[in-house]
């Protein structure tokens, strides 16, 4: 009965969230430091290559559209990773960065910036740090064919603390001219995103894999013992969840740096709206996460234009009152 009610509500919310996603994307194209009317935005989107000499066409296609696509993909990846980790750890406070992936990526990226490397090497260094964190956490929590979720969580928290200390050390040693760029990476910066196609491919693949096992996720959310009793092969499922969440988190980090709060609040917001069935929770969280980050990034580049604000600050400032409002309405 609960699943049926959740499915009925999920269908209605899916239509609403699709509209919200389209509206947030259009808002991202409409607003900016240069005013472009709505009809000019629509004309630029519909025009072909013969409009390349038009200023509005160049701004939309070369600046705003890639940024909107990057923000939506990053928000969807973070929300998806949050949903998966919360069911894996059975902890509502779990977010994509709780297992040290963000800390490892931050150490790698900031170390590359400190050494004066170019963007490609910085991204590779960040990727190496994230993969090292994933390998360390998995290696220490998966032993002798057994999977200890408590050790997994503890290892991730300890690793995050160690990476946080290294990050502080790098910021202390870095020249003053490099500190601002490092801080923007730590707080999230969608403007540095260049190739959005890999992030969208990763989002589609991880979403498809997660949806295939959405029924098993519903059972696993009841508890590991109940899932085993009901015939779910728990261990392979948990390992798959861990790596799917890790891949989504790494893709988001490589795209826009460490943007906090999205993976934590978005799954909660969808659940507070009455959706607990993972067949609907997964796509709704992705749509809401993408819409939320797109709107936050639009505000980040327009509120104090031409200066840009860190998008991670906006996600917290917008997310905290939104979640508190939903909690206040929940009996």
C-alpha positions in Angstrom: 0.0 0.0 0.0 2.8 2.4 0.9 4.6 1.6 -2.3 1.4 2.1 -4.3 0.8 5.5 -2.7 4.5 6.5 -3.3 4.2 5.4 -7.0 1.0 7.5 -7.5 2.6 10.5 -5.9 5.8 9.9 -7.9 4.0 10.0 -11.2 2.5 13.4 -10.3 5.8 14.8 -9.0 7.6 13.5 -12.2 5.5 15.8 -14.3 6.1 18.7 -12.0 9.8 18.1 -11.7 10.2 17.9 -15.5 8.5 21.3 -15.8 10.7 22.6 -13.0 13.8 21.3 -14.7 12.9 22.9 -18.1 12.1 26.2 -16.3 15.4 26.2 -14.4 17.3 25.5 -17.6 15.5 28.3 -19.4 16.2 30.6 -16.5 19.9 29.8 -16.7 19.8 30.8 -20.4 17.8 33.9 -19.8 19.6 35.6 -16.9 23.2 36.8 -16.8 25.4 39.9 -16.8 24.1 40.6 -20.4 20.4 41.1 -20.7 18.8 38.9 -23.4 15.0 39.0 -23.8 13.2 35.7 -23.6 12.2 35.7 -27.3 15.8 36.3 -28.3 16.9 33.3 -26.2 14.3 31.1 -27.9 15.3 32.4 -31.3 19.0 31.7 -30.5 18.2 28.2 -29.4 16.1 27.5 -32.6 18.5 29.2 -35.0 21.1 27.2 -36.9 24.7 28.0 -37.8 23.6 31.1 -39.8 23.0 32.9 -36.5 26.6 32.6 -35.3 27.3 36.3 -36.1 24.6 37.3 -33.6 25.8 38.3 -30.2 22.9 36.7 -28.4 23.5 33.4 -30.3 27.2 33.4 -29.2 26.4 34.1 -25.6 23.7 31.4 -25.4 25.5 28.6 -27.3 29.1 29.3 -26.1 28.6 30.5 -22.6 25.3 29.9 -21.0 24.1 26.6 -22.5 27.3 24.7 -21.7 27.2 26.0 -18.1 23.5 25.1 -17.7 24.2 21.6 -19.0 27.2 21.3 -16.6 25.2 22.5 -13.6 22.3 20.2 -14.3 24.5 17.1 -14.8 26.5 17.9 -11.7 23.4 18.3 -9.6 21.9 15.1 -10.9 25.1 13.2 -10.2 25.4 14.4 -6.6 21.7 13.7 -5.9 22.0 10.2 -7.3 25.1 9.5 -5.3 23.4 10.8 -2.2 20.4 8.5 -2.7 22.6 5.5 -3.2 24.9 6.1 -0.2 22.0 6.8 2.1 20.5 3.4 1.4 23.9 1.7 1.5 24.8 3.1 4.9 21.2 3.3 6.1 22.2 6.7 7.4 20.1 9.8 6.5 23.2 12.0 7.0 25.2 10.3 4.3 26.2 12.4 1.3 28.5 11.9 -1.7 31.5 13.2 0.2 31.2 11.2 3.4 33.5 8.5 2.3 36.5 10.7 1.6 36.2 10.8 -2.2 35.9 14.6 -2.2 38.8 14.9 0.3 41.1 12.8 -1.9 40.1 14.8 -5.0 40.6 18.1 -3.2 44.1 17.1 -2.1 45.0 16.1 -5.6 43.6 19.2 -7.2 45.1 21.7 -4.7 48.5 20.0 -4.9 48.4 20.4 -8.7 47.5 24.1 -8.3 50.3 24.6 -5.7 52.8 23.1 -8.2 51.6 25.4 -10.9 50.2 22.6 -13.2 47.8 23.3 -16.1 44.1 22.4 -16.1 44.6 19.0 -17.6 47.2 17.9 -15.1 45.1 19.4 -12.2 42.1 17.3 -13.3 44.2 14.2 -13.6 45.7 14.8 -10.2 42.2 15.3 -8.7 41.1 12.1 -10.4 44.0 10.2 -9.0 43.3 11.5 -5.5 39.6 10.5 -5.7 40.5 7.0 -7.0 43.1 6.6 -4.3 40.4 7.5 -1.7 37.9 5.0 -3.2 40.6 2.2 -3.2 41.7 2.9 0.4 38.1 3.0 1.8 37.1 -0.1 -0.1 40.3 -2.0 0.7 40.0 -1.4 4.4 36.3 -2.1 4.7 36.1 -5.2 2.5 38.1 -8.0 4.0 38.0 -11.8 3.6 34.9 -11.7 1.5 33.0 -9.7 4.1 31.6 -6.2 4.0 31.5 -4.1 7.1 29.4 -1.0 6.7 30.5 0.4 10.1 34.1 0.1 9.1 33.3 1.6 5.7 31.7 4.7 7.3 34.5 5.0 9.9 37.2 4.7 7.3 35.6 7.3 5.2 35.2 9.8 8.0 38.8 9.3 9.2 40.1 9.7 5.6 38.0 12.8 5.2 39.5 14.3 8.3 43.0 13.5 7.2 42.4 15.0 3.7 40.9 18.1 5.4 44.1 18.6 7.3 46.2 18.2 4.2 43.9 20.7 2.4 44.4 23.2 5.1 48.2 22.7 5.0 48.2 23.3 1.2 46.1 26.5 1.6 48.6 27.7 4.2 51.6 27.1 2.0 50.0 28.4 -1.2 50.8 31.8 -2.6 48.1 34.4 -1.9 47.4 34.7 -5.7 46.5 31.0 -5.9 44.3 30.8 -2.7 41.2 32.3 -4.4 41.2 29.7 -7.1 41.7 26.9 -4.6 38.8 28.2 -2.5 36.5 28.3 -5.5 37.4 24.7 -6.3 36.6 23.7 -2.7 33.3 25.5 -2.8 32.3 24.5 -6.3 32.8 26.4 -9.6 30.7 25.4 -12.6 32.3 28.0 -14.8 35.5 25.9 -15.1 33.5 23.0 -16.6 34.7 22.4 -20.2 33.6 18.9 -21.4 30.0 18.1 -20.2 29.5 15.1 -22.4 31.4 12.6 -20.2 29.4 13.8 -17.1 26.1 13.2 -19.0 27.2 9.8 -20.2 28.2 8.8 -16.7 24.8 10.1 -15.4 22.9 8.1 -17.9 24.8 4.9 -17.3 24.7 5.1 -13.5 21.0 6.0 -13.6 20.2 3.1 -15.9 22.2 0.6 -13.7 20.5 2.0 -10.5 17.1 1.7 -12.0 17.6 -1.9 -12.9 18.1 -2.7 -9.3 15.6 -0.3 -7.9 13.4 -3.2 -6.6 16.4 -4.6 -4.7 17.1 -1.2 -3.3 13.5 -1.1 -1.9 14.1 -4.4 -0.1 17.6 -3.4 1.1 16.2 -0.2 2.7 14.3 -2.5 5.0 17.5 -3.8 6.5 20.3 -6.3 5.5 18.8 -9.3 7.3 15.3 -8.8 5.8 16.9 -8.4 2.4 18.8 -11.6 2.7 15.6 -13.4 4.0 13.7 -12.1 0.9 16.3 -13.5 -1.4 18.4 -10.5 -2.3 22.1 -11.1 -2.8 23.1 -8.4 -0.4 26.9 -8.3 -0.8 27.2 -7.9 -4.6 24.4 -5.3 -4.4 26.2 -3.3 -1.7 29.5 -3.4 -3.6 27.7 -2.2 -6.8 26.0 0.6 -4.9 29.3 1.7 -3.5 31.0 1.9 -6.9 28.0 3.5 -8.6 27.9 6.2 -6.0 31.7 6.6 -6.2 31.7 6.9 -10.0 28.9 9.5 -9.9 30.7 11.5 -7.2 34.0 11.5 -9.1 32.2 12.6 -12.3 30.6 15.5 -10.4 34.0 16.5 -8.8 35.8 16.4 -12.2 33.1 18.6 -13.7 32.7 21.4 -11.1 34.7 20.7 -8.0 33.3 20.0 -4.5 29.7 21.4 -4.4 28.2 20.5 -1.0 24.7 20.1 0.3 23.0 18.9 -2.9 23.5 15.2 -2.3 22.4 15.5 1.3 19.2 17.6 1.1 17.7 16.6 -2.3 17.0 12.9 -1.4 15.5 14.1 1.9 13.3 16.7 0.1 11.9 14.0 -2.2 11.2 11.7 0.7 9.5 14.4 2.6 7.2 14.9 -0.4 6.0 11.3 0.2 8.1 9.3 -2.2 10.0 6.3 -0.8 9.9 3.9 -3.8 13.3 3.9 -5.4 11.7 3.5 -8.8 10.5 7.1 -8.4 13.0 8.3 -5.8 16.0 7.9 -8.2 14.7 9.9 -11.2 12.9 12.5 -9.0 16.1 13.1 -7.0 18.1 13.5 -10.2 15.7 16.0 -11.7 15.4 18.0 -8.5 19.2 17.9 -7.9 19.8 19.2 -11.4 17.2 21.9 -11.2 18.4 23.0 -7.8 22.0 23.3 -8.8 21.1 25.0 -12.1 19.1 27.7 -10.2 21.8 28.1 -7.6 24.5 28.6 -10.3 22.3 31.1 -12.1 22.0 33.1 -8.9 25.7 32.7 -8.3 26.6 34.5 -11.5 23.9 37.1 -11.5 23.4 38.3 -7.9 26.7 40.2 -7.8 27.5 40.4 -11.5 30.0 40.7 -13.0 31.6 39.1 -9.9 30.7 35.5 -9.5 29.9 33.9 -6.1 30.9 30.3 -5.2 27.9 28.1 -6.1 28.5 25.9 -3.0 27.6 28.9 -0.8 24.3 29.4 -2.7 23.4 25.7 -2.5 23.6 25.9 1.3 21.9 29.3 1.6 19.0 28.0 -0.6 18.9 24.4 0.7 18.8 25.0 4.4 15.5 27.1 4.5 14.0 24.8 1.9 14.7 21.7 4.0 13.6 23.4 7.2 10.3 24.4 5.5 9.6 20.8 4.4 10.5 19.5 7.9 8.2 22.1 9.6 5.3 20.8 7.4 5.9 17.2 8.1 3.8 15.9 11.0 
